[in-house]
């Protein structure tokens, strides 16, 4: 999932280093510790601000996570959403 986010960011001339805020939607909060571990693997210190929210469902029934990120590209904010 963070790998896909990185691809989307690179297509927009940004990177995970550019991310300043992440909102993560989970359908099952039991994944919270795993998400925190993954975030530490993909984002550099200092980590971007984040919010993790449990939701009943996402756009497709099989989806378990959705990530929304804000990144700075050339000093301007860019919103990225990755399902």
C-alpha positions as CSV (number, residue, x, y, z in Angstrom):
1,X,0.0,0.0,0.0
2,X,2.7,2.5,0.8
3,X,4.6,1.2,-2.2
4,X,1.6,2.2,-4.4
5,X,1.4,5.6,-2.7
6,X,5.1,6.1,-3.5
7,X,4.4,5.3,-7.2
8,X,1.6,7.9,-7.3
9,X,3.7,10.5,-5.6
10,X,6.6,9.9,-8.1
11,X,4.2,10.4,-11.0
12,X,3.4,13.8,-9.5
13,X,7.1,14.7,-9.2
14,X,7.1,14.1,-5.4
15,X,8.1,11.3,-3.1
16,X,7.3,9.9,0.3
17,X,9.9,12.4,1.7
18,X,7.5,15.1,0.4
19,X,4.5,13.9,2.5
20,X,3.4,16.2,5.3
21,X,0.1,14.6,6.4
22,X,-1.4,11.1,6.0
23,X,-4.9,10.0,6.8
24,X,-5.4,6.2,6.9
25,X,-8.8,4.6,6.9
26,X,-9.0,1.0,8.2
27,X,-12.0,-1.3,8.2
28,X,-10.4,-3.2,11.2
29,X,-8.5,-1.4,13.9
30,X,-6.6,-4.7,14.7
31,X,-4.3,-3.7,11.8
32,X,-3.3,-0.5,13.6
33,X,0.1,-1.9,15.0
34,X,1.0,-3.3,11.5
35,X,0.2,0.1,9.9
36,X,2.3,1.9,12.4
37,X,5.3,-0.4,11.7
38,X,4.8,0.0,7.9
39,X,4.7,3.7,8.2
40,X,8.0,3.7,10.0
41,X,9.5,1.7,7.2
42,X,8.3,3.9,4.4
43,X,8.4,7.5,5.8
44,X,11.6,9.2,7.0
45,X,12.0,10.9,10.4
46,X,10.4,13.2,11.3
47,X,7.3,11.3,10.3
48,X,4.5,13.2,8.7
49,X,1.5,14.0,10.8
50,X,-1.1,11.3,10.6
51,X,-4.6,10.3,11.5
52,X,-5.8,6.7,11.6
53,X,-9.6,6.2,11.5
54,X,-11.7,3.0,11.6
55,X,-14.6,3.0,9.1
56,X,-17.4,0.4,8.5
57,X,-16.6,0.1,4.8
58,X,-14.6,1.6,1.9
59,X,-15.5,2.0,-1.8
60,X,-15.3,-1.7,-2.6
61,X,-16.2,-4.5,-0.1
62,X,-12.8,-6.2,-0.5
63,X,-10.9,-3.0,0.4
64,X,-9.5,-2.9,4.0
65,X,-7.4,0.3,3.8
66,X,-7.4,3.6,2.1
67,X,-4.6,6.2,2.4
68,X,-4.9,9.9,1.7
69,X,-1.7,12.0,1.7
70,X,-0.8,15.6,1.4
71,X,2.6,16.4,0.0
72,X,4.6,19.5,-0.8
73,X,5.8,19.7,-4.4
74,X,7.9,22.8,-5.2
75,X,6.5,24.4,-2.0
76,X,2.9,23.8,-2.9
77,X,0.5,21.4,-1.2
78,X,-0.7,18.4,-3.3
79,X,-3.5,16.0,-2.1
80,X,-3.0,12.3,-3.1
81,X,-5.6,9.6,-2.5
82,X,-4.6,5.9,-2.8
83,X,-7.1,3.1,-2.4
